[in-house]
Amino acid sequence: MWKFILLFVCCCAPAALTSQAYAQAYPSRPIRIVVPYAPGGTTDIVGRQMGQRLSEALGQSVVIENRSGGNTAIGADAVAKAAPDGHTLLFTNDATFVLNPVLFPSLPYDVKRDFAPVATVTYVALALVVNSTVPVNSFKELVAYTQARRGSLSYGSFGAGSQPHVMGEMYKKLTGTDLVHVPYKGAGPAVTDVLGGQILFTFPAFPTIQGHLKAGKLKVLAVSGDKRVPLAPEVPTFAEAGYKDMDIGAWYAFLAPAATPREIIGKLNATVAGVLADREFVEKNMTSQGMEPMAMSPEQFAELIRKETARMASIVKQSGAKVE
């Protein structure tokens, strides 16, 4: 029996040492970070900032590859099929791994089967915004305004299946209003049409609207999250406004192909945690932009995906949101 145990240990030891040595040598070539959105949006901006810091910390160049389309499915599928060696990563928000699986009847990827959670990075509150000329100054007043104009108003999202799409459909369901959903290709065009009066409201992230807020062109009536945003402390959360089921924010994270060695996952997670521990970086690139750092272990990240998927499945069902 002891001979068998000794033989087993001797056989396993080289494999363990090889895995550890591989992790120590990682990365051995440039890291490719796939962002499944077009350049210029919040995901792309944060992904590039994190990519630069990862490059500095790991001593290897990092290349950002924008692969938009399919509600992030094209970029996600590319990473799912990549070699599981830590040199190809996905940086995206929870629409990819929480919303898509509960909204779309079929996807080219499976979150549990094809991905390994690496590290969360930041949470971004989404804000319900209207043109400053709209005669409402609170969420309650907006509800009364839309209820009195059934069928004549519209709201904008960043595409069918996006967080703002679900939030808008939930608004209609909870308030008993009838608004037309107008899908856009991103936050910028939707905000532009709010400013131009073509649509009544949309749900952008704070980093994309700060200039408009400072110029007095937009009003924020409610924000997602479990606490108020420091940039707008007077604005209530959706829960405080009495509509907690509209509490849908956006959190951003790294994922890797499923079979990526856990030693490499651990190294990447520790590197991201080190970046988020840099107060100067966080203040300049996150908190000053209305974002919160969000450091989790891979195991905590996996549990968050599980819980949020269940929560969003319930919200999507209640809202009646559908994608064609």
Secondary structure, DSSP 4 states (H G I P E B T S, - for coil): -HHHHHHHHHHHHHHHHHHHHHHHH---SPEEEEESS-TTSHHHHHHHHHHHHHHHHHTS-EEEEE---GGGHHHHHHHHTS-SSSSEEEEEEHIIIIIHHHH-S--S--HHHHEEEEEEEEEE-BEEEEETTSS--SHHHHHHHHHTTTTSEEEEESSTTSHHHHHHHHHHHHHT--EEEEE-SSHHHHHHHHHTTSSSEE--BGGGTHHHHHTT-EEEEEE-SSS--TTSTTSPBTTTTT-GGG---EEEEEEEETT--HHHHHHHHHHHHHHHT-HHHHHHHTGGGTEEE----HHHHHHHHHHHHHHHHHHHHHHT----
